[in-house]
């Protein structure tokens, strides 16, 4: 799939998952819903791999790294974000999550010595500034009460965990682990970790039979997990963590558009200016991206590839 198509797929699907996550809150504990989501996704993805006769045999070391991927990307960050969504509006949660761009660049620099592109830094500041304008009423009214500050803290923690998951995926791809199988096993590990936590915390594995809950769960499992993660992590492998994560800056804009039709949100001139800044930053971030020739899904472990997390410095 072309790089731009991967980018658009990630943005549109994940932009719509914020509303779907809201529909998951209620009868079922957030952590249990996360376990359900990734258990369903893992089963479907593992079956697909078996049917397509993908290589499913990996060493203990490789499985350990896929387990690390599962913990950060398909377990801890989502469990924390689901809980945080109960304290903050979805728009503010999306704004906080957009800082994953900075965390990806930071961790890639610290762990891999990746050069930081001035172009990426500038476009990230531009896009994040635009998001601040889009959601300025919420940001300006942020009070120092316990619930709001607790939710904000959870969002920051979840974003850091998500970034570490992105970095882990980049590392795994550099070592020749294919995205499809890594996601399948990673989601299985993530579901297991979340379920174990839910059991240890004494949470009930109950069920919500309402169409809203079931529909959003299926959407999050198939589209928000299998399709979006496959597209995004492939994108991360091609263009690096910093530039791939910039897609996160557009997620809240998609969520905002859905709110116009589903929740009666009204655009203000300030919000309109913010959207323009976000899109402008997006164009800058995508320009002159050096892509990496994609690996085969079953590439050998010793395949020589360009470092995933080392995008060319401008």
N, C-alpha and C positions, 0 to 999 in steps of 0.2 A: 504494500500500500504506500502511495506517495507520502512524503513527510507532512505536507500541508493537510492531507486527508486525515492523517493520524492526529494532528493538532486539533482540527475542527471536531473530530469525533470525541476526543477527550473533553473539550470545552463544553460542547452541547450536552453530552450525557451527564458529566459531573455537575454542570451548572444546574441541571434539573433535579439532582439528587438531594439538594438541600430541602426542597419542599417535601420530597418523599420521606426523608428522615423525620420531619415533623409529624408525618402521619404514623410513624412507628411508635411515637411516645404515647403512653397511656397505661393500658392494662398490663402489658409485658414489660419486664425490666429492660432497660437499654442494653445491658451487657448480654442478656439472653437473646435479644433481637439480633445483636451483632453475631452471636454464635449461630443462630438460625441462618442468617444471611450468608455467611461464608461456608457453612456446612453444605447448603444447597449449591452454592457456586462451585465448591470443591468437587462434589459428587458429579455434577454435570461436566466440569472441565476434565476430570480424571477419566470419565467415560469417553469423552471426545478423544482424548489422547490414546486410549486403548483401541477405540474403533479405527482411528487413523494410523495405528501401529507406530506410534511415536516411541522413542527410546525412553523407558521409564526406570531403568536401572542406574542408580548412582551410588557413589561411595558414601561412607558414613560422614566424612568431612563435608561433602557436597550437600548431604541432607541437613547437616548442622547449619550450614549457611542458608538453606532454604527455610529452616526453622526460625533463624534470626529474621529473615525477610517476613515470615508469617507473623512473628511477634510484633514487629514494628509497624508493618503496613496493613496487616489484615486482622489485627487484634487490638493492641493497646491504644493506638491513636484513634480508632473508631469508637472504642468503648468510652474513651474520655470525651470525644466530640459529641456522642449521643447524649451523655449526661449534661454536658455544657449547653447543649441546645435547649435544655429545660430551663436554663437561667437567663439566656440572652436571646434576642431576636435573631432570626436566621441571617439577616443582613449583616449584623455586627460580627457574627460568627464567621461569615464569609470573608469579611475584611481582615480579621485576625489571621485566618487561614492563608490569605494571600501573602503573608510574610514568609511562607515556606520558600519563596524565591530567595530571600536573604539567607535563610538557614541552609539551603542547599549549597549556595555559593560559599558560605562560611565553612561548612563541614567538608566540602570538596577541597577547599584550600588547606584546611588543617590536616585532613587525613591523606590527601593525595597530592598536595602541592599544586593544584590546578591554578593556572593563571586567571585572574579576574579581569574580564573584558570591561573596558570603560563603557562600551556601547550597552552591554547588558546592565551594568550598574545604573546608567542614566535612564534607560528605558524602564527599569524596575521602579526607580524613584518616581518617574513620570506616571506610570500606571497606578502605583499605590497612592500617589497624591490624588489622582482622578477618583479612585475609590473612596478616598476620604471625603471628597466633595459629594459623591453620590449618596453616601450614608452620613453626611455631616449632622443632620438633626439627631440621629441616634448617638453619634460620638459626642456631640456638644451637650447632650442631656445625660451623659454617663455620670452617675452619682456614685459616691463612695460608700454605698450600702453593701452589706455583707454578701447578698445574693449575686449582685452584679459583679463585684470584684472576684468572688469565687468562680463565677462563670468565665470571666476574662482570664483568670489564672489557668483554669482548665483548658481553655482554648489555646493558650500559649504552649502549655505542656503538650497538648495533642499535636500541635503544628511541629514542634521539635521532634516528636516521635515519628511523624509522617516523613519528615525530612531524612531522618536516619534510615527509614525504610527505603526512600528513594536512593540514598547513597549505597545501601546494601544491594539493591537491585542492580545498580551500575557496576558494583564490584563483581557480582555474580555473572553479569553479561561479559565483563572483561575476561573472566575465567572460562568462558565458553558455555555457561549454562543457558539453555534456551529459555526464552520468555514464557512460552506456553506451559512447559512442564514445571518450571520454577513457580509460576503462579498457581498451578494446580496443587502442587505439594504445599506451597506456602499458605494457600487458603485453608487447606486441611489442617495444617499445624496451627494457623491462626484461630480457626474455629475450635480446635481442641483446647488451646490455651485459654480462650475466653470462656469456654464451658467449664473448665476446671476452676477458673476464678469464680464463676457464678455459683458453682457447687460449694466452694470453700466459703463464700460469702453468705451462704444459706438462701440464695435467691430461688424463687419458684420457676420451674420450666413450664409455665402455663401457656395459653394460646389465646389469641384474639381472632375470632372467626369473622370479624367485620370485613366487608369488601375493601375498605380503605387500607386496613392493615395488610391483608393478604396481597392486594394489588401492589402496594408499595414495596412489600417484602420481595415479591417476585421481580419487580422492576430493579430493585437495588441489587439483587443476587445476580440476575442475568445481564442487564445493561450496565448498572453502576459498578459491578465487580468484574465480570468476565470480559465484556467488550471494552469498557473504558480503561481498565487496568492493562489489558493487552495492548491497546493502542498507545497509552501513555508511557508504559515501560519500554515499549519498542522505540518510541520517540526519544525517551531518555537515553537509550543506548546509541542512537544515531547522532544526537546533537549535544549531549551533555546535560548534567543535572541543572545547571543554572538557567539555560535557555529553555529546556523542556518544562521546568517548573513555572516559567512565566505564564503558561497556560492557566495557572491558578488565579492570575490577576483577572481573567475574564469570567471565571466561574460565577462570581457574584453578580455580574452584569446579566448573565443568562437567568440567574435566580430572580433578579429584579424584574426582568421582562415577564417572567411567569407570574410574579406577584401582581403585575398590572392587570393581567387577565383573570387570575384566580383569586386575588385578594383585594382588588380594587385600589392598588397603589397608584398614586398620581405623580408624574414626573414634575420636578421643579426646574427652573432655569439653571440652578446650581448643579442639580443632578445631571442635567443634559450636558453641561460643560464637563463634568466629571467623566461621563461616558466617552466624550470626544478625546479627552486626555488619555483614557485607558486604551482606546483603539489606536491612538497615535503612538503610544508607547509600544503597543503590540506590533505595529508595522516596523518600528525601529528594531525591536528585538528579533524579528524574523528576517530582517535584511542581512544579506551577506553571511548567512549561516552555512558553515562548512559541514556537510553531512558525511557520515561514515557509511561505507558500503555495508548493508545489513548482512548478518550471518544467517546461515540456514538454521531452521528451527532445531535441527539435530546436528549442529556443528560439533566436531570433536573437541574434547576438553583442551587439547593443546593447540587449538587453532590460533594463528597469529593475527591479532586484530589491533587496530588503533585503539589506544586507551579511551574508554568510554567517557571518563570524567575529565578529559583534557581538551575542551574546545579551544580553538585557536584564539589567541588574544588579539584584539583589534589594534 
